């Protein structure tokens, strides 16, 4: 099986299915990291002292968005774990197929 990847990290035609799953997992990891950075920045703004009602409302809004980001990151990380297991099983199947088993 061919293991070529294009510049965007996608498997080219003929590449192993496990490599396509691995590429998807890496993309999810990248997105989770980006969302984590956005959450970190939002939290740094949310902890500032806000004296006005509008500032307090904005702080509450940021807190809600950070909670949602945390849930999304958790879901992405769970999916990455599931994809990792799937990739492992696919790789084993591919090796068995190559060995003619």
C-alpha positions in Angstrom: 0.0 0.0 0.0 1.2 3.5 -0.8 1.6 6.0 2.0 1.8 9.3 0.2 0.4 12.4 1.8 -0.4 15.7 0.1 0.7 19.1 1.5 -2.6 19.4 3.5 -1.9 16.1 5.3 -4.5 14.2 3.4 -3.7 10.7 2.1 -3.5 10.4 -1.6 -5.3 7.7 -3.5 -3.8 4.3 -2.8 -2.7 5.2 0.7 -3.5 2.9 3.6 -6.8 3.5 5.3 -5.0 3.7 8.6 -3.0 6.6 7.4 -6.1 8.5 6.4 -7.5 7.9 9.9 -4.1 9.0 11.4 -4.3 12.2 9.3 -7.8 12.9 10.6 -6.6 12.4 14.1 -3.8 14.8 13.6 -6.2 17.4 12.2 -8.5 17.0 15.2 -5.4 17.4 17.5 -4.5 20.7 15.7 -8.1 22.0 16.0 -8.2 21.1 19.7 -5.0 22.9 20.3 -6.3 26.0 18.4 -9.5 26.0 20.5 -7.4 25.6 23.7 -5.5 28.7 22.7 -8.7 30.6 22.0 -10.1 29.5 25.4 -6.8 30.5 27.2 -7.0 34.0 25.6 -10.7 34.4 26.4 -10.1 33.4 30.0 -7.3 35.9 30.3 -9.7 38.7 29.3 -12.5 37.3 31.5 -10.5 37.6 34.7 -9.9 41.3 34.2 -11.8 43.6 36.5 -15.0 44.8 34.8 -16.7 47.6 36.7 -19.6 48.4 34.3 -22.8 46.4 33.8 -21.8 45.9 30.1 -18.4 44.7 31.2 -19.9 42.3 33.7 -22.2 41.0 31.0 -19.3 40.5 28.6 -17.4 38.6 31.3 -20.4 36.3 31.8 -20.6 35.8 28.0 -16.9 34.9 27.9 -17.3 32.5 30.8 -20.1 30.7 28.9 -18.1 30.5 25.7 -15.1 29.1 27.6 -17.4 26.4 29.1 -18.6 25.5 25.6 -15.0 25.5 24.3 -14.0 23.1 27.1 -16.8 20.8 26.2 -15.8 20.9 22.5 -12.2 20.2 23.3 -13.2 17.3 25.5 -15.3 15.9 22.6 -12.4 16.3 20.2 -10.0 14.6 22.6 -12.4 11.7 23.1 -12.8 11.4 19.3 -9.0 11.4 18.9 -8.8 8.5 21.4 -11.4 6.6 19.5 -9.7 7.3 16.2 -6.4 6.1 17.6 -8.0 2.7 18.5 -9.6 2.5 15.1 -6.3 3.4 13.4 -4.6 0.6 15.4 -7.2 -1.9 14.4 -7.0 -0.9 10.7 -3.2 -1.1 10.8 -3.4 -4.6 12.2 -5.9 -5.6 9.5 -3.7 -4.0 6.8 -0.7 -6.0 8.0 -2.7 -9.2 8.0 -3.9 -8.5 4.5 -0.3 -7.8 3.3 0.8 -11.1 5.0 -2.0 -12.9 3.2 -3.7 -14.0 6.4 
